[in-house]
Amino acid sequence: MKKQANGATLGFEREIFQAADKLRKNVDAALYKHIVLGLVFLKYVGDRFEKRHAQIKEETSDPASKHYIKEERARYGVMESRDEYTAEGVFWVPKEGRWEELVKNATDPQIGKRIDDAMHAIEKENPKLKGILPKDYARANVDATTLTQLINLFAKMLDFTDKDGGNDVFGRIYEYGLREFASQEGKRGGQFYTPPHVVKLLVAMLQPFKGRVYDPCCGSGGMFVQSEKFVEAHGGRLRDLAIYGQESNQTTWRLCMMNLAVHGIEGDIQYNPEGSFLKDALPDMRADFVLANPPFNAKDWGQERLKDDLRWKYGVPPPGNANFAWIQHFIHHLAPGGRAGFVLANGSLASQQSGEGEIRKKIVEAGIVECIVALPGQLFYSTQIPVCLWFLRKPTLSQPARDEILFMDARKLGRMESRVNRVFEDEDIAAVAAPYHAWQKSEGYEDVPGVCGSVARADILAHDGVLTPGRYVGAEEQERDGEGFDARMNQLVAQLRDQQSEAAKLTAEINDNLRSLGYE
């Protein structure tokens, strides 16, 4: 197999999860997800701890080591010098939480309780992880044999001691695991997971280099991870980003916090069981960037208790669909000049039901909508319906609203990764982001029929504020091959005759088969 620079084999994530999935037996994917990812996390923190421990021992035995460091370590002992670990971003792991202890006792019939105790011990020693790690191994519907096999499997196949403390390797495995479990769980799984290629597109469009990033329905934290990756890839400073979020599902919130913890991302992520509408846990948050993938067309979102809410500046959203509640929630939490990028179902672009058309028209009139991108179907595990991306900006006196909105049709981009799922490659992301940035800067942008078009707000309002890109970008120009009309028409007629002849043969065969079975 092809190797990465850090030694990890491309495709090794698939091998690991295929092997782990064979051990699943009759365990529900939603439960198995936490069992597997929790053990992967234990292996990760254990490997990093052992690697740092080895480094400290080597430094202590080095004659050139500074005297005061030696004295400090001698006083407290290598294992007790907690700061030697935490200063390097390594979680302090007490003895009962170490991976080697789990491997040593893997065949214990009470291995589930040992894993729970390990999780409790690590949380106790690391306040950042308090209440985050899964601790249901003794009670879960998984037998001890399966846990033993998983521990032995990960001991053999996982190594997080490579370059950068194994961060990149862990990130790839964790992300792949989230994706695979989302696929297995279908619609339910899609609620906690947004495909990375969609997140990358949102991040590439908004370019969150500096400021406050907010996701009020943050799922497993993919928006935050990709934002940090973007800053790193472009030479920015991670401390220039401040992360804020909310999540209403506690188990999903835990997945998010584990995801952020191992990526070294600090943030104010609220577990909010009532949800962002009924209880806005960060009411004073005004973000420079909002990145989100809210539940599509959510019903029963609590409208009857929120009719007079100050967030509904452009109209009260209907009780049976939360799309325009989410949009107005995002707008409410934007700072002046702040920008938002989010995913919604295509119905949000054209619906006129229950006052949605009027709300959308008022948002267009306010000059908040910057860009709409039509995406192809089959991008999400939770739904096969086509979706769209909205990009908003809150105007200011120094940066007033633009008189045009950019429409982009990306429905032909991407490739089918499987029979049911499509993915965007880097070149697909660039094909959408580049025209958008050129349009923003008014540098080198040109309308391309069938691909992108910049349309005056007045023209959009004349169409009742409908924002469907296909209405505005026009038809793609067809290449002309110089063939005359008569010649082309004769060719098409000949093809039609061939197809009709073949259809007649098939019909005759079907009728013969039916007769042989006694059906006339």
C-alpha positions as CSV (number, residue, x, y, z in Angstrom):
1,M,0.0,0.0,0.0
2,K,1.0,3.6,-0.5
3,K,2.6,5.2,2.5
4,Q,2.2,8.7,3.9
5,A,5.1,10.8,5.0
6,N,4.4,9.9,8.7
7,G,4.4,6.2,7.9
8,A,0.7,5.7,8.1
9,T,-0.7,3.6,5.3
10,L,-3.3,5.2,3.1
11,G,-6.5,3.2,3.5
12,F,-5.5,1.8,6.9
13,E,-8.6,3.5,8.5
14,R,-10.8,1.2,6.4
15,E,-8.9,-1.9,7.4
16,I,-9.2,-1.0,11.1
17,F,-13.0,-0.3,10.9
18,Q,-13.7,-3.3,8.8
19,A,-12.0,-5.5,11.3
20,A,-13.8,-3.8,14.2
21,D,-17.1,-4.1,12.4
22,K,-16.7,-7.9,12.2
23,L,-16.8,-8.0,16.0
24,R,-20.0,-6.0,16.2
25,K,-22.4,-8.9,16.1
26,N,-25.9,-7.7,16.9
27,V,-24.9,-4.4,18.6
28,D,-26.7,-1.3,17.3
29,A,-24.4,1.0,15.3
30,A,-25.4,4.0,17.5
31,L,-24.1,2.2,20.6
32,Y,-21.1,0.5,18.9
33,K,-19.9,3.9,17.7
34,H,-19.2,5.1,21.2
35,I,-17.6,1.8,22.3
36,V,-15.2,1.8,19.4
37,L,-14.3,5.5,19.3
38,G,-13.9,5.5,23.1
39,L,-11.4,2.7,22.9
40,V,-9.6,4.5,20.1
41,F,-9.4,7.6,22.3
42,L,-7.9,5.5,25.2
43,K,-5.3,4.1,22.9
44,Y,-4.4,7.6,21.6
45,V,-4.0,9.2,25.0
46,G,-2.1,6.1,26.3
47,D,0.3,6.2,23.3
48,R,1.0,9.9,23.7
49,F,1.5,9.5,27.4
50,E,4.0,6.6,27.0
51,K,5.9,8.4,24.3
52,R,6.3,11.5,26.5
53,H,7.3,9.3,29.5
54,A,10.1,7.8,27.4
55,Q,11.3,11.3,26.4
56,I,11.4,12.4,30.0
57,K,13.4,9.3,31.0
58,E,15.8,10.0,28.2
59,E,16.2,13.7,29.2
60,T,16.6,12.8,32.9
61,S,19.5,10.4,32.1
62,D,21.2,12.9,29.8
63,P,24.3,14.3,31.6
64,A,23.8,17.6,29.7
65,S,20.3,18.0,31.2
66,K,19.9,21.1,33.3
67,H,20.5,20.6,37.0
68,Y,17.3,22.2,38.2
69,I,15.2,20.0,35.9
70,K,16.9,16.9,37.2
71,E,16.4,18.0,40.8
72,E,12.7,18.7,40.2
73,R,12.2,15.3,38.6
74,A,14.1,13.6,41.4
75,R,11.9,15.3,44.0
76,Y,8.6,14.3,42.5
77,G,9.6,11.3,40.4
78,V,9.3,11.1,36.6
79,M,5.7,9.8,36.7
80,E,4.6,12.4,39.1
81,S,5.9,15.5,37.2
82,R,2.5,16.2,35.7
83,D,3.6,19.5,34.1
84,E,6.2,17.7,32.1
85,Y,3.2,16.1,30.2
86,T,0.5,18.8,30.2
87,A,3.0,21.4,29.0
88,E,3.4,19.4,25.8
89,G,-0.3,19.0,25.3
90,V,-0.3,15.4,26.6
91,F,-3.1,14.3,28.9
92,W,-2.1,13.0,32.3
93,V,-3.0,9.3,32.5
94,P,-3.0,7.7,35.9
95,K,-1.9,4.0,36.2
96,E,-5.5,2.6,36.1
97,G,-6.2,4.5,32.9
98,R,-3.2,3.4,30.9
99,W,-3.6,1.3,27.8
100,E,-1.0,-1.2,28.9
101,E,-3.1,-2.0,31.9
102,L,-6.1,-2.7,29.7
103,V,-4.1,-5.0,27.4
104,K,-2.7,-6.8,30.5
105,N,-6.2,-7.5,31.8
106,A,-8.0,-7.8,28.4
107,T,-9.3,-11.3,29.2
108,D,-10.7,-10.3,32.6
109,P,-14.5,-11.1,32.5
110,Q,-14.9,-7.7,34.2
111,I,-13.0,-5.9,31.4
112,G,-16.0,-3.6,30.8
113,K,-15.8,-2.3,34.3
114,R,-12.0,-1.8,34.0
115,I,-12.6,0.3,30.9
116,D,-15.2,2.4,32.7
117,D,-12.8,2.9,35.6
118,A,-10.1,3.9,33.2
119,M,-12.4,6.6,31.7
120,H,-13.3,7.9,35.2
121,A,-9.7,8.1,36.2
122,I,-8.6,10.0,33.1
123,E,-11.5,12.4,33.5
124,K,-10.7,13.0,37.1
125,E,-7.1,13.9,36.3
126,N,-7.9,16.0,33.2
127,P,-10.6,18.7,33.9
128,K,-11.0,19.4,30.2
129,L,-12.4,15.9,29.7
130,K,-14.8,16.0,32.6
131,G,-18.2,14.4,31.6
132,I,-17.0,13.7,28.0
133,L,-15.7,10.1,27.8
134,P,-18.1,7.2,27.4
135,K,-18.4,5.1,30.5
136,D,-21.1,2.5,29.7
137,Y,-18.8,-0.5,28.8
138,A,-19.9,-2.5,31.8
139,R,-23.6,-1.9,31.1
140,A,-23.5,-1.9,27.3
141,N,-25.0,-4.7,25.3
142,V,-21.5,-5.9,24.4
143,D,-20.0,-9.1,25.8
144,A,-16.6,-9.2,27.4
145,T,-15.2,-11.3,24.5
146,T,-16.0,-8.5,22.0
147,L,-14.3,-5.9,24.2
148,T,-11.2,-8.2,24.6
149,Q,-11.0,-8.6,20.8
150,L,-11.3,-4.9,20.2
151,I,-8.5,-4.1,22.7
152,N,-6.3,-6.7,21.1
153,L,-7.2,-5.5,17.6
154,F,-6.3,-1.8,18.4
155,A,-3.2,-2.8,20.3
156,K,-2.0,-4.5,17.2
157,M,-3.2,-2.1,14.5
158,L,-3.1,1.4,16.1
159,D,0.1,3.4,16.7
160,F,-0.2,7.0,17.7
161,T,3.5,7.6,18.5
162,D,4.4,8.9,15.1
163,K,5.1,12.4,14.0
164,D,3.1,15.2,15.9
165,G,2.2,12.7,18.6
166,G,-0.1,10.8,16.2
167,N,-2.5,13.7,16.0
168,D,-2.9,13.4,12.2
169,V,-3.3,9.6,12.4
170,F,-5.9,9.9,15.2
171,G,-7.8,12.6,13.3
172,R,-8.0,10.4,10.2
173,I,-9.2,7.4,12.1
174,Y,-11.7,9.4,14.2
175,E,-13.1,11.1,11.2
176,Y,-13.3,7.9,9.2
177,G,-15.1,6.2,12.1
178,L,-17.6,9.0,12.4
179,R,-18.3,8.8,8.7
180,E,-18.7,5.0,8.7
181,F,-21.0,5.0,11.6
182,A,-23.1,7.8,10.1
183,S,-23.4,5.7,7.0
184,Q,-24.6,2.7,9.0
185,E,-27.0,4.7,11.1
186,G,-28.5,6.4,8.0
187,K,-30.7,9.4,8.7
188,R,-30.1,9.3,12.5
189,G,-26.4,9.2,12.0
190,G,-26.5,12.2,9.6
191,Q,-27.7,14.4,12.5
192,F,-24.2,14.4,14.1
193,Y,-22.0,14.2,11.0
194,T,-21.4,16.6,8.1
195,P,-19.2,15.1,5.4
196,P,-15.8,16.7,5.5
197,H,-15.8,17.7,1.8
198,V,-19.0,19.8,2.4
199,V,-17.4,21.4,5.5
200,K,-14.2,22.1,3.5
201,L,-16.3,23.8,0.9
202,L,-18.0,26.0,3.5
203,V,-14.6,26.9,5.1
204,A,-12.9,27.5,1.8
205,M,-15.7,30.0,0.9
206,L,-15.7,31.9,4.3
207,Q,-12.0,31.7,5.0
208,P,-12.2,32.1,8.8
209,F,-8.7,33.3,9.5
210,K,-9.4,35.4,12.6
211,G,-12.3,36.0,14.9
212,R,-15.2,34.1,16.6
213,V,-16.5,31.0,14.9
214,Y,-20.0,29.8,16.0
215,D,-22.0,26.7,15.2
216,P,-25.3,26.4,17.2
217,C,-25.9,22.8,16.1
218,C,-22.3,21.6,16.0
219,G,-22.7,17.8,16.0
220,S,-19.3,16.1,16.2
221,G,-17.4,19.4,15.7
222,G,-16.4,19.0,12.1
223,M,-16.8,22.8,11.4
224,F,-14.4,23.7,14.1
225,V,-11.8,21.1,13.1
226,Q,-11.8,22.1,9.5
227,S,-11.6,25.8,10.4
228,E,-8.5,25.2,12.4
229,K,-7.0,23.1,9.6
230,F,-7.7,25.9,7.1
231,V,-5.9,28.4,9.3
232,E,-2.9,26.0,9.8
233,A,-2.7,25.3,6.0
234,H,-2.6,29.0,5.2
235,G,0.0,29.9,7.7
236,G,-2.4,31.6,10.2
237,R,-2.3,31.5,14.0
238,L,-4.7,29.1,15.7
239,R,-5.0,31.4,18.7
240,D,-6.6,34.0,16.4
241,L,-9.8,31.8,16.3
242,A,-12.3,31.6,19.2
243,I,-14.7,28.6,19.0
244,Y,-18.3,28.7,20.2
245,G,-21.0,26.1,19.8
246,Q,-24.1,24.3,21.1
247,E,-25.3,20.8,20.8
248,S,-28.6,19.4,22.1
249,N,-27.7,15.6,22.0
250,Q,-25.4,14.7,24.9
251,T,-23.8,11.7,23.3
252,T,-23.1,13.8,20.2
253,W,-21.7,16.6,22.4
254,R,-19.3,14.1,23.9
255,L,-18.2,13.0,20.4
256,C,-17.6,16.7,19.6
257,M,-15.6,17.3,22.8
258,M,-13.4,14.3,22.3
259,N,-12.8,15.4,18.7
260,L,-11.8,18.9,19.8
261,A,-9.7,17.6,22.7
262,V,-7.4,15.4,20.6
263,H,-7.0,18.2,18.0
264,G,-6.0,20.6,20.8
265,I,-8.9,22.9,20.1
266,E,-10.2,25.1,23.0
267,G,-13.7,26.4,22.8
268,D,-16.9,27.2,24.6
269,I,-19.1,24.3,23.5
270,Q,-22.4,24.1,25.4
271,Y,-24.4,21.0,26.0
272,N,-27.9,22.4,25.7
273,P,-30.7,19.7,25.8
274,E,-33.4,22.3,25.1
275,G,-31.8,23.3,21.8
276,S,-30.7,26.6,20.4
277,F,-34.2,27.9,19.8
278,L,-35.9,27.2,23.2
279,K,-32.8,28.0,25.2
280,D,-30.2,30.1,23.5
281,A,-27.2,29.2,25.7
282,L,-25.0,32.0,24.2
283,P,-27.6,34.8,23.8
284,D,-24.9,37.5,23.7
285,M,-22.7,35.8,21.2
286,R,-22.0,37.9,18.1
287,A,-19.8,35.9,15.7
288,D,-17.5,36.8,12.9
289,F,-18.3,33.5,11.2
290,V,-21.3,31.2,11.5
291,L,-20.7,27.7,10.0
292,A,-23.6,25.2,10.4
293,N,-25.5,22.3,9.0
294,P,-28.9,22.4,10.8
295,P,-31.5,19.6,10.6
296,F,-33.3,19.9,7.3
297,N,-37.0,20.9,7.4
298,A,-37.2,20.3,11.2
299,K,-40.8,20.1,12.6
300,D,-42.1,20.8,16.1
301,W,-39.2,23.1,16.9
302,G,-41.1,25.1,19.5
303,Q,-42.6,28.0,17.6
304,E,-45.7,28.3,19.8
305,R,-43.4,29.2,22.7
306,L,-41.3,31.7,20.7
307,K,-43.7,33.7,18.6
308,D,-42.5,37.0,20.2
309,D,-38.8,36.1,20.1
310,L,-36.5,39.0,19.1
311,R,-34.7,36.8,16.7
312,W,-37.6,36.9,14.2
313,K,-36.7,40.3,12.8
314,Y,-37.9,39.3,9.3
315,G,-41.1,37.4,10.3
316,V,-42.2,34.5,12.6
317,P,-41.1,31.2,11.1
318,P,-43.9,28.6,10.6
319,P,-44.4,25.9,13.2
320,G,-43.9,23.0,10.8
321,N,-40.5,24.0,9.4
322,A,-37.5,25.4,11.2
323,N,-35.5,26.5,8.1
324,F,-36.2,30.2,8.5
325,A,-35.9,30.0,12.2
326,W,-32.3,28.7,11.7
327,I,-31.6,31.4,9.1
328,Q,-32.8,34.2,11.4
329,H,-30.9,32.6,14.4
330,F,-27.7,32.8,12.4
331,I,-28.3,36.4,11.3
332,H,-29.1,37.4,15.0
333,H,-25.8,36.0,16.1
334,L,-23.7,37.7,13.4
335,A,-21.5,40.6,14.4
336,P,-21.7,43.7,12.1
337,G,-19.8,42.6,9.0
338,G,-19.9,39.0,10.1
339,R,-20.5,36.2,7.6
340,A,-22.4,32.9,7.6
341,G,-22.2,29.8,5.5
342,F,-24.7,26.9,6.0
343,V,-26.4,24.0,4.4
344,L,-30.2,23.9,3.9
345,A,-32.7,21.9,1.9
346,N,-33.6,23.3,-1.5
347,G,-37.1,24.1,-0.4
348,S,-35.7,27.1,1.5
349,L,-34.9,28.8,-1.8
350,A,-38.4,28.9,-3.3
351,S,-41.1,28.0,-0.7
352,Q,-44.0,30.4,-0.4
353,Q,-45.9,28.4,2.2
354,S,-46.8,29.7,5.7
355,G,-45.1,33.1,5.2
356,E,-41.7,31.7,4.3
357,G,-41.6,33.6,1.0
358,E,-42.2,36.9,2.7
359,I,-39.5,36.2,5.3
360,R,-37.0,35.3,2.5
361,K,-38.0,38.4,0.5
362,K,-37.3,40.7,3.5
363,I,-33.9,39.1,4.0
364,V,-33.1,39.7,0.4
365,E,-34.3,43.3,0.6
366,A,-32.0,43.8,3.6
367,G,-29.0,42.9,1.4
368,I,-27.9,40.1,3.7
369,V,-27.8,37.3,1.1
370,E,-24.4,37.2,-0.7
371,C,-24.4,33.9,-2.5
372,I,-26.4,30.8,-3.1
373,V,-24.9,27.5,-4.3
374,A,-26.9,24.6,-5.7
375,L,-25.3,21.3,-4.7
376,P,-25.9,17.8,-6.2
377,G,-27.9,15.1,-4.4
378,Q,-26.3,12.2,-2.5
379,L,-23.8,14.2,-0.6
380,F,-25.2,13.3,2.8
381,Y,-25.9,10.1,4.6
382,S,-29.0,11.5,6.2
383,T,-30.8,12.4,3.0
384,Q,-30.5,11.8,-0.7
385,I,-32.3,15.1,-1.6
386,P,-30.3,17.9,-3.3
387,V,-29.3,20.7,-0.9
388,C,-28.0,24.2,-1.2
389,L,-25.5,26.5,0.5
390,W,-26.4,29.9,1.8
391,F,-23.8,32.6,2.3
392,L,-24.8,35.7,4.2
393,R,-23.1,38.9,5.3
394,K,-24.4,41.5,7.8
395,P,-24.0,44.9,6.2
396,T,-22.3,47.8,8.0
397,L,-22.1,51.6,7.3
398,S,-18.6,51.2,6.0
399,Q,-19.5,48.0,4.1
400,P,-23.1,48.5,2.9
401,A,-25.1,45.8,1.3
402,R,-24.2,44.9,-2.3
403,D,-26.9,45.4,-4.9
404,E,-26.3,41.9,-6.4
405,I,-26.4,38.3,-5.3
406,L,-24.1,35.6,-6.8
407,F,-25.8,32.3,-7.9
408,M,-23.8,29.2,-8.6
409,D,-24.9,25.8,-9.9
410,A,-22.5,23.1,-8.7
411,R,-24.9,20.2,-9.4
412,K,-22.6,18.6,-11.9
413,L,-19.5,18.6,-9.7
414,G,-18.2,15.8,-7.6
415,R,-17.8,12.1,-8.2
416,M,-19.7,9.0,-7.0
417,E,-17.7,7.4,-4.3
418,S,-20.2,4.6,-4.0
419,R,-23.5,3.7,-5.4
420,V,-25.3,6.1,-3.1
421,N,-22.8,8.8,-2.1
422,R,-21.1,11.6,-3.9
423,V,-18.0,13.4,-2.8
424,F,-16.3,16.7,-3.8
425,E,-12.6,16.6,-4.6
426,D,-10.3,19.6,-4.0
427,E,-10.7,20.7,-7.6
428,D,-14.5,20.8,-7.2
429,I,-14.2,22.9,-4.1
430,A,-11.8,25.3,-5.9
431,A,-14.3,25.5,-8.8
432,V,-16.9,26.9,-6.5
433,A,-14.7,29.0,-4.1
434,A,-12.6,30.8,-6.8
435,P,-15.5,32.5,-8.7
436,Y,-17.0,33.5,-5.3
437,H,-13.8,35.2,-4.1
438,A,-13.3,36.9,-7.5
439,W,-16.9,38.2,-7.3
440,Q,-16.4,39.4,-3.7
441,K,-13.3,41.4,-4.7
442,S,-14.8,42.5,-8.1
443,E,-11.5,41.2,-9.7
444,G,-11.7,39.0,-12.7
445,Y,-15.2,37.7,-12.2
446,E,-17.4,36.9,-15.2
447,D,-20.8,35.2,-15.5
448,V,-20.6,31.7,-17.0
449,P,-23.9,30.5,-18.5
450,G,-25.1,27.4,-16.6
451,V,-22.4,27.8,-13.9
452,C,-22.6,31.2,-12.2
453,G,-24.4,34.5,-12.5
454,S,-24.4,37.8,-10.6
455,V,-28.0,39.1,-10.4
456,A,-29.4,42.4,-9.3
457,R,-31.5,42.2,-6.1
458,A,-34.2,44.2,-7.8
459,D,-34.5,41.4,-10.4
460,I,-34.7,38.8,-7.7
461,L,-37.4,40.7,-5.8
462,A,-39.3,40.9,-9.1
463,H,-39.3,37.0,-9.0
464,D,-40.8,37.2,-5.4
465,G,-37.4,36.7,-3.8
466,V,-37.0,33.1,-5.2
467,L,-33.3,32.2,-4.8
468,T,-33.1,29.0,-7.0
469,P,-29.8,29.3,-8.9
470,G,-31.2,27.5,-12.0
471,R,-33.5,30.4,-12.6
472,Y,-30.7,32.9,-12.8
473,V,-27.5,31.3,-14.2
474,G,-29.0,30.4,-17.5
475,A,-28.3,27.4,-19.7
476,E,-24.8,26.1,-20.3
477,E,-23.5,26.9,-23.7
478,Q,-23.3,23.7,-25.9
479,E,-20.2,23.0,-27.9
480,R,-20.8,23.2,-31.6
481,D,-19.1,20.5,-33.7
482,G,-19.9,22.0,-37.1
483,E,-22.3,19.3,-38.0
484,G,-25.3,20.6,-40.1
485,F,-28.9,20.3,-38.7
486,D,-30.1,17.8,-41.4
487,A,-27.1,15.5,-40.9
488,R,-27.5,15.6,-37.1
489,M,-31.3,15.0,-37.4
490,N,-30.8,12.0,-39.7
491,Q,-28.3,10.5,-37.2
492,L,-30.8,10.9,-34.3
493,V,-33.6,9.4,-36.3
494,A,-31.5,6.4,-37.2
495,Q,-30.6,5.9,-33.5
496,L,-34.3,6.1,-32.7
497,R,-35.2,3.4,-35.3
498,D,-32.5,1.1,-34.0
499,Q,-33.9,1.5,-30.5
500,Q,-37.5,0.9,-31.6
501,S,-36.4,-2.3,-33.4
502,E,-34.6,-3.6,-30.4
503,A,-37.7,-2.8,-28.2
504,A,-39.9,-4.8,-30.6
505,K,-37.6,-7.8,-30.4
506,L,-37.6,-7.7,-26.6
507,T,-41.4,-7.4,-26.5
508,A,-41.7,-10.4,-28.8
509,E,-39.4,-12.4,-26.5
510,I,-41.4,-11.4,-23.4
511,N,-44.7,-12.5,-25.1
512,D,-43.2,-15.8,-26.1
513,N,-42.1,-16.5,-22.5
514,L,-45.5,-15.6,-21.2
515,R,-47.2,-18.0,-23.7
516,S,-44.9,-20.8,-22.7
517,L,-46.1,-20.3,-19.1
518,G,-49.8,-20.4,-20.2
519,Y,-50.5,-16.7,-20.2
520,E,-51.8,-15.1,-23.4
